[in-house]
Amino acid sequence: MFTYETADQKEVRRFRIAQFNGRMATVKSGDSTVTGFVRSVLEQDSSIPPRWTITIVPSAPKQESKPIRLGARVRPFAEDYF
């Protein structure tokens, strides 16, 4: 699990919407980028300005699909036309 802390209300709203809708969210923190499902969004009560701790469950990166290799076109009954 990846824990991320922020004070940006717009970002927190985006994470809450992603959590509610069951969508994946992407966080870019420094050099690393994490994509996954939002598990929790918790507000820290004792901090000023308000801060939130967001927990994300990273998902495995998608493997690139190889293009389907097309074979030679077979035209059944082609000899019937000649």
C-alpha positions in Angstrom: 0.0 0.0 0.0 1.1 3.5 -0.7 0.4 6.3 1.7 0.2 9.9 0.5 -0.3 13.1 2.5 -1.7 16.3 1.1 -3.3 19.6 2.0 -4.7 20.3 -1.4 -8.6 20.2 -1.2 -9.0 19.7 -4.9 -6.7 16.7 -4.9 -8.6 15.2 -1.9 -11.9 15.7 -3.7 -10.5 13.9 -6.8 -9.4 10.9 -4.6 -12.7 10.7 -2.8 -14.6 10.7 -6.1 -12.3 7.9 -7.4 -12.9 5.9 -4.3 -16.6 6.3 -4.4 -16.8 5.4 -8.1 -14.3 2.5 -7.8 -11.9 4.1 -10.3 -8.2 4.0 -10.3 -6.3 7.2 -9.3 -2.8 8.3 -10.1 -0.4 10.0 -7.7 2.8 11.6 -8.8 5.1 12.1 -5.8 8.6 13.3 -6.6 10.1 10.9 -9.2 7.6 8.1 -8.6 4.2 7.6 -10.0 1.7 5.3 -8.4 -1.6 4.2 -10.0 -4.1 2.2 -8.0 -7.4 2.0 -6.2 -8.0 4.5 -3.3 -8.6 2.6 -0.1 -9.1 5.4 2.4 -9.1 9.2 2.7 -8.6 10.3 6.3 -8.5 13.9 7.6 -6.1 14.7 10.4 -8.1 16.6 13.0 -5.3 18.3 14.8 -3.5 20.0 11.9 -3.9 23.5 10.7 -4.2 23.9 7.7 -6.2 20.7 7.3 -4.3 17.7 6.0 -5.4 14.4 4.6 -3.8 11.0 4.5 -4.7 8.9 1.4 -4.0 5.2 1.1 -3.7 3.7 -2.3 -3.5 0.0 -3.2 -1.2 -0.1 -6.2 -2.2 -2.2 -9.2 0.1 -4.2 -11.4 1.1 -2.3 -14.6 -0.7 -3.5 -17.7 1.4 -5.5 -20.0 1.6 -4.2 -23.6 -0.4 -6.4 -25.8 1.4 -7.7 -28.9 -0.4 -7.1 -32.2 -2.2 -10.1 -33.6 -0.3 -11.7 -36.4 -2.6 -12.0 -39.3 -2.2 -15.1 -41.5 -2.7 -15.3 -45.2 -6.2 -14.7 -46.3 -7.9 -17.8 -47.3 -10.8 -17.5 -49.7 -12.8 -20.6 -49.6 -14.5 -21.6 -52.8 -12.3 -19.1 -54.8 -11.9 -21.6 -57.5 -15.7 -21.6 -58.1 -15.4 -18.0 -59.5 -13.1 -19.0 -62.3 
